[in-house]
Amino acid sequence: MMAGIPPIQAAVSRQKCGSTKLCVAEPSECDPSTGTNCFFLSARQQSGQKFDFELSGQSSGYIAAGVSTAANEAGSHRAYICANNNGAVRYLTGTIDNSVLNTTEALDSSNQRGTVNNGKIQCTFTAALPDTSSRASTQYSLSITTGSYNAISGELGRADFKVLTPLVNISDPATNVSNLLANDTTPSSAALVTPTKSFLPALLVTACMLAFTVM
């Protein structure tokens, strides 16, 4: 049997965002304590490389908080995973590489708590992040991903990115954070192309009719 973690003591919310904790959400101003369509992640520095995280999102499988030194989906992300395990939260750690989760590598984390309520998963945890000397030690890209979870086998599905931030100083609560994925206009561009194709048959018919008229 896969054991769950203790329930959270208070619902994850936007309270103290910008003052004591850095927050990112999609939609950008949604409140995870009240809304159901809200993906939310916060980080609060305890000291040095140790941070308290809050994660919230709607999923029948899992949600995961990602921390990376590369602000792209194809990069390697440290993953802190909260899975819906038959109404309880199962907590795992690992990495996401090219949207594939690997839980063989255990990450340094503690104080894990989580709750599932009507499909909304909320969890809190403390994580110690690596100190990389080649850059500012608290400059990271944060992400939120979701995917399927099989409570019987423990299998985790591919990670679907909902939030991905630029590299930001996560130790500064006042840092302005944006979701790079919110600016993806690919679907809109594709929609504009479709009507153009629909006019081609009509134009061909018109051209044929004009040719016969001239003859």
Backbone bond lengths (Angstrom), bond angles and torsions (degrees), N, CA, C in turn:
res aa  C-N    CA-C-N  psi(-1)  N-CA   C-N-CA  omega(-1)  CA-C   N-CA-C  phi
1 M - - - 1.460 - - 1.537 110.33 -
2 M 1.329 116.94 135.39 1.456 121.79 -179.12 1.525 109.42 -89.79
3 A 1.317 115.81 112.81 1.458 120.60 -175.21 1.515 110.91 -72.64
4 G 1.355 114.87 146.40 1.457 120.27 176.64 1.518 110.18 -91.89
5 I 1.313 115.61 -175.26 1.463 121.57 178.90 1.521 108.67 -112.53
6 P 1.339 119.08 162.22 1.468 120.47 -179.95 1.530 111.08 -60.86
7 P 1.334 117.47 152.49 1.469 120.39 178.37 1.524 112.11 -68.36
8 I 1.331 115.69 154.83 1.470 119.28 177.70 1.522 109.39 -68.78
9 Q 1.320 116.28 152.52 1.458 121.04 -176.09 1.522 112.75 -83.58
10 A 1.323 117.34 -27.52 1.469 121.90 177.48 1.517 108.05 -147.86
11 A 1.335 116.29 147.06 1.458 120.50 -178.15 1.527 111.09 -60.71
12 V 1.329 115.65 141.45 1.467 120.74 175.42 1.525 108.61 -66.65
13 S 1.347 116.58 133.10 1.458 120.54 -177.45 1.529 110.22 -145.75
14 R 1.335 115.66 176.87 1.466 121.60 178.07 1.530 112.17 -82.25
15 Q 1.313 117.23 -2.72 1.456 120.03 -177.79 1.524 111.12 -55.76
16 K 1.338 116.81 131.00 1.462 126.31 179.37 1.526 113.96 74.39
17 C 1.351 117.24 10.06 1.462 119.07 172.61 1.533 108.81 -63.42
18 G 1.303 117.37 132.35 1.451 121.54 179.21 1.516 114.11 88.16
19 S 1.343 116.51 -13.51 1.471 119.02 179.49 1.522 111.46 -110.71
20 T 1.334 117.11 -51.15 1.469 119.25 178.55 1.530 112.76 -119.82
21 K 1.346 116.78 -11.91 1.464 118.54 179.99 1.525 110.66 -141.13
22 L 1.331 115.34 147.06 1.456 122.87 176.03 1.527 108.28 -85.59
23 C 1.332 117.12 133.95 1.460 120.29 -176.35 1.522 111.90 -128.76
24 V 1.323 115.55 145.93 1.457 122.35 171.19 1.522 106.87 -139.10
25 A 1.344 115.35 141.01 1.462 119.56 -176.46 1.524 110.35 -148.73
26 E 1.315 115.34 158.03 1.453 122.41 173.36 1.528 108.47 -139.47
27 P 1.358 118.59 115.76 1.464 128.63 -3.48 1.536 111.98 -58.42
28 S 1.322 115.68 158.36 1.458 121.07 -166.13 1.523 114.91 -59.38
29 E 1.331 118.38 -33.53 1.469 120.30 -176.89 1.526 112.65 -110.45
30 C 1.314 118.23 16.13 1.467 119.51 -177.57 1.525 111.08 -69.78
31 D 1.334 115.26 153.29 1.461 121.92 -179.63 1.531 108.39 -110.63
32 P 1.322 118.89 114.40 1.467 120.86 -177.06 1.519 114.23 -65.66
33 S 1.331 117.50 -16.29 1.463 120.05 -178.90 1.529 112.25 -80.03
34 T 1.327 117.08 -18.19 1.465 120.02 -176.48 1.522 113.21 -121.33
35 G 1.325 117.99 -37.42 1.461 120.88 -175.32 1.516 112.82 -87.15
36 T 1.346 115.45 157.91 1.462 120.46 176.74 1.529 110.83 -101.49
37 N 1.313 117.32 -26.62 1.461 121.28 -179.71 1.533 108.93 -100.66
38 C 1.335 116.26 67.30 1.464 120.92 -173.85 1.522 109.97 -145.65
39 F 1.324 115.96 120.31 1.466 121.42 172.35 1.523 107.66 -103.99
40 F 1.321 116.47 126.38 1.466 121.24 -168.96 1.526 110.51 -140.73
41 L 1.337 115.62 139.38 1.456 121.52 175.68 1.520 108.69 -144.26
42 S 1.327 116.72 133.40 1.466 121.05 176.28 1.520 109.80 -128.39
43 A 1.343 115.21 153.54 1.460 121.66 178.03 1.521 108.67 -135.26
44 R 1.326 116.60 133.13 1.463 121.62 177.83 1.527 108.07 -131.91
45 Q 1.316 115.72 124.04 1.462 120.40 -178.01 1.522 110.97 -74.44
46 Q 1.331 115.84 124.97 1.464 120.49 172.57 1.526 108.90 -80.55
47 S 1.329 115.03 -60.04 1.465 122.73 176.36 1.523 107.57 -168.95
48 G 1.330 115.63 145.01 1.458 119.15 178.53 1.510 112.80 54.16
49 Q 1.328 116.21 -122.69 1.471 121.73 -178.08 1.528 112.84 -99.43
50 K 1.315 117.24 13.31 1.467 120.65 179.84 1.527 109.46 -99.09
51 F 1.371 116.05 126.68 1.461 122.30 -175.68 1.530 110.92 -130.74
52 D 1.340 114.67 145.79 1.458 121.47 170.57 1.526 108.11 -94.68
53 F 1.328 117.19 131.72 1.458 121.97 -179.31 1.528 110.96 -118.83
54 E 1.335 115.59 147.02 1.462 123.12 171.54 1.523 107.19 -125.35
55 L 1.324 116.55 134.04 1.463 121.64 -176.75 1.520 109.45 -133.32
56 S 1.327 116.09 136.68 1.466 120.05 179.51 1.524 109.98 -148.06
57 G 1.334 115.93 141.75 1.458 119.88 177.31 1.514 111.83 -179.08
58 Q 1.318 115.79 158.97 1.457 122.51 -179.66 1.526 109.24 -89.81
59 S 1.332 116.98 123.63 1.457 120.42 178.12 1.521 109.98 -165.05
60 S 1.337 115.45 140.72 1.464 119.44 173.85 1.524 110.52 -85.80
61 G 1.344 116.23 -8.89 1.454 120.93 179.60 1.514 111.89 -112.06
62 Y 1.340 116.61 -94.43 1.459 120.33 179.72 1.518 110.75 -138.67
63 I 1.319 115.47 160.93 1.458 122.60 166.18 1.528 106.11 -125.90
64 A 1.321 115.89 151.82 1.463 119.45 -178.00 1.517 110.35 -140.32
65 A 1.323 115.73 139.18 1.462 122.03 172.00 1.518 107.31 -93.51
66 G 1.335 115.66 130.69 1.454 119.76 -179.30 1.519 111.43 -115.54
67 V 1.319 116.65 144.20 1.461 123.15 176.90 1.522 107.36 -131.46
68 S 1.337 116.61 125.31 1.453 119.60 -175.03 1.525 111.35 -144.19
69 T 1.323 116.02 157.18 1.467 120.96 173.82 1.529 111.03 -93.03
70 A 1.344 117.12 2.84 1.466 122.22 177.93 1.523 108.98 -127.72
71 A 1.325 117.03 126.48 1.463 120.83 -176.18 1.520 110.94 -89.54
72 N 1.328 116.71 63.22 1.460 120.78 175.11 1.520 109.80 -151.98
73 E 1.327 116.60 156.44 1.459 121.42 -175.96 1.524 112.37 -68.86
74 A 1.326 116.75 -28.70 1.463 120.25 -176.70 1.525 112.85 -79.55
75 G 1.323 117.34 -12.30 1.461 120.46 -178.65 1.517 112.69 -74.00
76 S 1.323 115.19 179.46 1.455 121.00 179.11 1.537 109.15 -92.93
77 H 1.329 116.60 128.54 1.461 122.64 -177.63 1.528 109.68 -121.63
78 R 1.320 116.03 130.63 1.462 119.84 168.85 1.528 107.00 -68.46
79 A 1.327 117.81 129.13 1.462 121.13 -172.69 1.522 111.93 -118.49
80 Y 1.332 114.94 131.54 1.463 122.99 176.36 1.527 105.58 -117.85
81 I 1.322 116.20 109.39 1.463 122.80 -163.08 1.520 111.33 -109.43
82 C 1.332 115.24 132.85 1.465 121.56 175.53 1.526 107.31 -121.66
83 A 1.325 116.45 112.88 1.462 121.70 -174.65 1.522 111.17 -109.13
84 N 1.333 114.88 144.19 1.467 121.51 176.64 1.526 108.01 -78.88
85 N 1.320 115.79 101.57 1.463 122.32 -176.32 1.527 109.16 -104.70
86 N 1.352 114.97 76.88 1.474 121.29 -179.00 1.523 112.11 56.91
87 G 1.341 116.44 45.74 1.456 120.97 176.00 1.509 115.01 92.82
88 A 1.331 117.42 -7.84 1.460 122.14 174.28 1.532 107.74 -115.04
89 V 1.316 116.49 166.24 1.463 119.54 -179.27 1.522 109.80 -101.46
90 R 1.318 115.46 125.78 1.465 121.03 171.03 1.523 107.03 -101.15
91 Y 1.315 117.02 130.16 1.460 122.46 -176.43 1.525 110.19 -107.21
92 L 1.346 115.49 130.94 1.451 121.37 178.41 1.522 109.30 -137.50
93 T 1.313 116.65 162.10 1.458 121.09 173.35 1.525 108.59 -130.20
94 G 1.326 115.39 161.93 1.460 120.38 179.32 1.514 110.54 171.68
95 T 1.316 115.93 -147.50 1.461 121.40 178.82 1.521 110.10 -135.52
96 I 1.339 114.93 154.97 1.460 121.75 171.87 1.525 106.97 -115.55
97 D 1.323 115.95 121.29 1.463 121.80 176.82 1.522 108.28 -128.51
98 N 1.341 116.08 118.39 1.464 121.13 -177.17 1.527 111.10 52.08
99 S 1.329 115.80 44.18 1.472 124.46 176.73 1.525 113.93 70.11
100 V 1.321 118.25 8.79 1.464 121.69 177.64 1.526 109.00 -104.55
101 L 1.339 115.86 127.50 1.460 121.62 179.58 1.521 110.87 -85.99
102 N 1.315 115.18 136.31 1.459 121.38 176.16 1.518 107.62 -130.69
103 T 1.331 116.81 117.49 1.465 120.90 -175.39 1.520 112.65 -104.89
104 T 1.319 117.21 16.99 1.468 119.21 -179.60 1.527 111.75 -76.26
105 E 1.348 116.80 -23.54 1.464 120.25 179.79 1.528 110.49 -96.27
106 A 1.319 117.20 114.96 1.459 121.69 179.32 1.527 109.76 -81.77
107 L 1.336 115.83 132.71 1.462 121.45 178.80 1.520 110.52 -101.71
108 D 1.315 115.73 156.09 1.463 121.93 -178.78 1.526 109.58 -75.95
109 S 1.335 116.99 105.25 1.469 121.56 178.04 1.523 109.55 -149.32
110 S 1.336 115.15 160.98 1.463 120.48 -176.96 1.533 109.37 -156.21
111 N 1.330 115.74 178.50 1.478 123.09 176.23 1.527 112.88 55.62
112 Q 1.319 116.88 38.99 1.465 120.27 -177.69 1.532 111.56 -76.48
113 R 1.319 114.89 131.41 1.459 121.93 174.92 1.513 108.85 -140.59
114 G 1.332 117.19 149.56 1.460 118.37 -179.23 1.514 113.48 -161.75
115 T 1.342 114.80 156.00 1.463 122.26 -178.86 1.527 109.45 -143.86
116 V 1.323 116.09 143.37 1.463 122.17 171.79 1.519 107.78 -116.51
117 N 1.336 116.41 127.33 1.457 121.28 -179.37 1.530 109.16 -140.70
118 N 1.340 115.94 110.37 1.470 121.75 -179.61 1.526 112.38 52.98
119 G 1.323 115.67 43.39 1.454 120.61 177.27 1.515 114.75 83.93
120 K 1.322 117.69 -5.66 1.466 121.01 177.10 1.522 108.88 -92.40
121 I 1.325 116.15 122.14 1.467 121.82 178.53 1.527 108.34 -100.02
122 Q 1.311 116.39 128.41 1.458 121.64 174.43 1.527 108.37 -129.36
123 C 1.309 116.13 134.68 1.464 118.61 176.72 1.522 110.71 -148.29
124 T 1.308 115.04 156.67 1.463 122.57 178.45 1.523 108.18 -131.66
125 F 1.331 116.10 148.79 1.460 120.54 -179.60 1.525 108.99 -163.42
126 T 1.315 115.32 163.21 1.456 122.53 174.69 1.520 108.14 -112.65
127 A 1.335 116.93 134.43 1.462 120.48 -178.73 1.523 110.66 -132.55
128 A 1.322 115.69 141.51 1.465 121.96 174.31 1.525 107.64 -98.69
129 L 1.329 117.09 116.97 1.457 122.10 -177.35 1.523 110.56 -94.23
130 P 1.325 117.13 149.89 1.472 119.86 -178.86 1.522 111.60 -69.60
131 D 1.295 115.85 148.31 1.462 122.32 177.55 1.523 108.08 -98.21
132 T 1.326 115.94 112.97 1.462 120.59 -179.26 1.518 109.16 -102.92
133 S 1.309 117.09 118.86 1.461 121.55 -173.97 1.526 113.39 -72.86
134 S 1.347 117.15 -15.85 1.463 119.81 -176.35 1.528 113.33 -79.78
135 R 1.336 117.45 -2.61 1.462 120.89 179.84 1.521 108.43 -154.18
136 A 1.330 116.01 177.01 1.464 119.52 174.56 1.524 108.25 -58.76
137 S 1.312 117.09 130.38 1.463 121.49 -169.13 1.521 114.26 -65.67
138 T 1.325 118.78 -17.96 1.469 120.08 -179.39 1.523 111.85 -115.40
139 Q 1.328 117.63 21.43 1.469 121.90 175.50 1.526 109.15 -89.81
140 Y 1.328 116.09 110.72 1.465 121.20 -178.20 1.523 110.64 -139.77
141 S 1.318 114.38 157.64 1.458 121.73 167.31 1.529 107.20 -97.92
142 L 1.334 116.57 130.07 1.465 121.49 178.01 1.523 109.73 -101.49
143 S 1.313 116.29 149.95 1.466 119.79 178.42 1.516 110.89 -145.69
144 I 1.328 114.27 158.02 1.463 122.10 171.73 1.520 106.83 -127.23
145 T 1.321 116.61 127.25 1.456 121.20 177.50 1.527 109.74 -127.00
146 T 1.328 114.78 159.18 1.463 120.39 175.56 1.531 108.38 -133.76
147 G 1.323 115.27 164.74 1.456 120.11 177.63 1.510 110.57 -176.21
148 S 1.307 115.44 178.95 1.463 120.68 -179.50 1.530 110.74 -81.11
149 Y 1.325 114.72 158.72 1.461 120.58 178.00 1.516 109.07 -146.07
150 N 1.323 116.59 128.72 1.457 122.63 177.39 1.527 107.85 -98.15
151 A 1.324 115.84 108.94 1.465 120.16 -175.79 1.522 112.52 -67.53
152 I 1.335 118.07 -19.33 1.468 121.00 -179.92 1.527 110.85 -82.89
153 S 1.328 115.97 -50.08 1.470 119.81 -177.62 1.521 113.20 -90.29
154 G 1.348 116.54 -19.85 1.463 120.25 -175.98 1.515 113.43 81.09
155 E 1.341 116.33 8.28 1.465 120.00 -177.53 1.525 111.36 -73.59
156 L 1.334 115.86 136.03 1.462 123.10 179.06 1.528 109.74 -107.16
157 G 1.335 116.27 133.64 1.454 120.40 179.58 1.525 112.28 -80.58
158 R 1.345 116.36 176.60 1.463 121.99 179.80 1.528 110.72 -59.94
159 A 1.315 115.09 147.83 1.467 120.86 -177.36 1.520 110.36 -83.70
160 D 1.322 115.34 127.79 1.461 122.43 176.72 1.530 107.60 -106.26
161 F 1.336 116.93 115.07 1.458 120.93 -176.21 1.530 111.37 -74.51
162 K 1.333 116.00 125.75 1.459 122.95 174.73 1.521 111.36 -103.95
163 V 1.327 116.19 -32.91 1.474 122.51 -179.95 1.517 108.46 -137.00
164 L 1.337 116.19 136.76 1.456 122.43 173.35 1.523 107.34 -147.03
165 T 1.326 117.02 122.06 1.463 120.46 -176.64 1.530 110.94 -102.42
166 P 1.323 117.08 161.04 1.464 119.68 168.77 1.532 108.82 -66.73
167 L 1.328 116.91 174.63 1.462 120.23 172.54 1.522 108.78 -67.16
168 V 1.328 116.45 122.91 1.461 121.12 -178.19 1.527 109.24 -134.91
169 N 1.319 115.49 159.71 1.460 121.45 175.55 1.526 108.22 -81.78
170 I 1.329 116.83 97.97 1.464 119.83 -173.79 1.529 112.55 -74.94
171 S 1.333 117.56 -5.62 1.467 119.84 176.23 1.527 111.77 -83.59
172 D 1.339 117.16 -9.96 1.470 122.11 -178.92 1.526 109.67 -104.58
173 P 1.343 118.53 106.40 1.464 121.14 -177.53 1.525 113.85 -61.15
174 A 1.333 116.84 -25.10 1.466 120.43 -176.09 1.530 113.05 -87.09
175 T 1.328 117.24 1.07 1.463 120.24 -179.79 1.525 110.60 -61.63
176 N 1.325 116.35 134.76 1.462 121.57 177.35 1.530 108.75 -78.87
177 V 1.321 116.73 118.46 1.460 121.40 -175.47 1.523 109.83 -117.05
178 S 1.329 116.79 134.86 1.465 121.41 178.22 1.521 109.82 -122.31
179 N 1.322 115.29 159.78 1.459 121.70 176.38 1.526 108.08 -98.26
180 L 1.327 117.12 111.06 1.458 121.12 -178.25 1.516 112.17 -61.38
181 L 1.326 117.96 -27.72 1.462 121.55 -177.36 1.523 112.20 -77.61
182 A 1.324 117.78 -18.74 1.464 120.83 -179.51 1.513 111.97 -70.09
183 N 1.339 117.92 -17.19 1.464 122.26 -178.82 1.511 112.83 -97.88
184 D 1.337 117.29 10.48 1.466 120.49 -179.50 1.526 109.41 -75.16
185 T 1.326 117.42 113.77 1.471 121.84 -176.40 1.518 112.06 -104.15
186 T 1.328 118.72 14.08 1.463 121.38 -177.13 1.521 113.27 -56.85
187 P 1.360 120.29 -45.85 1.457 119.63 179.34 1.523 112.49 -59.73
188 S 1.340 117.95 -39.84 1.449 121.04 -179.59 1.527 110.98 -64.75
189 S 1.335 116.68 -41.70 1.451 120.75 179.53 1.522 110.53 -63.03
190 A 1.325 116.07 -41.01 1.456 119.34 179.97 1.519 110.58 -64.73
191 A 1.327 116.43 -37.18 1.461 120.27 -178.86 1.522 111.09 -65.90
192 L 1.333 117.35 -30.90 1.456 120.48 -179.45 1.517 111.51 -72.95
193 V 1.317 117.63 -26.38 1.455 120.99 -178.26 1.522 111.47 -76.72
194 T 1.321 117.30 -33.65 1.450 121.96 -173.37 1.524 113.94 -56.96
195 P 1.360 120.93 -48.14 1.459 119.87 -179.45 1.515 112.19 -60.91
196 T 1.329 119.08 -32.89 1.456 121.93 -179.17 1.513 110.62 -59.97
197 K 1.337 116.20 -41.98 1.453 120.12 179.46 1.527 111.33 -63.62
198 S 1.310 118.48 -34.41 1.453 121.84 -175.63 1.514 111.79 -68.99
199 F 1.339 119.29 -20.69 1.458 122.18 179.93 1.525 112.46 -81.75
200 L 1.325 118.79 -18.16 1.457 121.23 -174.95 1.526 113.19 -61.18
201 P 1.362 120.01 -47.23 1.465 119.09 178.67 1.530 111.99 -59.68
202 A 1.341 117.08 -40.37 1.468 120.59 -179.09 1.520 110.84 -64.35
203 L 1.343 116.97 -39.27 1.462 120.51 179.52 1.518 111.16 -66.25
204 L 1.331 117.82 -37.91 1.460 121.71 179.08 1.522 111.03 -65.71
205 V 1.349 116.70 -42.43 1.469 120.89 178.30 1.513 110.74 -62.24
206 T 1.338 116.28 -43.61 1.469 120.60 179.64 1.516 111.29 -61.51
207 A 1.345 116.93 -41.91 1.455 120.98 -179.77 1.525 111.43 -63.65
208 C 1.334 116.85 -40.56 1.465 120.84 178.55 1.524 111.90 -64.02
209 M 1.339 116.63 -42.19 1.466 121.61 -179.29 1.519 110.17 -63.08
210 L 1.348 116.56 -41.22 1.480 120.23 179.01 1.521 110.90 -65.10
211 A 1.350 116.76 -36.67 1.464 120.13 179.67 1.526 111.09 -64.45
212 F 1.344 117.05 -42.28 1.466 120.25 178.64 1.515 111.85 -67.75
213 T 1.328 117.85 -33.15 1.459 121.28 179.21 1.505 111.10 -65.64
214 V 1.344 116.75 -41.16 1.460 121.28 179.17 1.522 111.03 -63.90
215 M 1.356 115.65 -39.23 1.459 120.53 179.69 1.531 110.02 -67.05
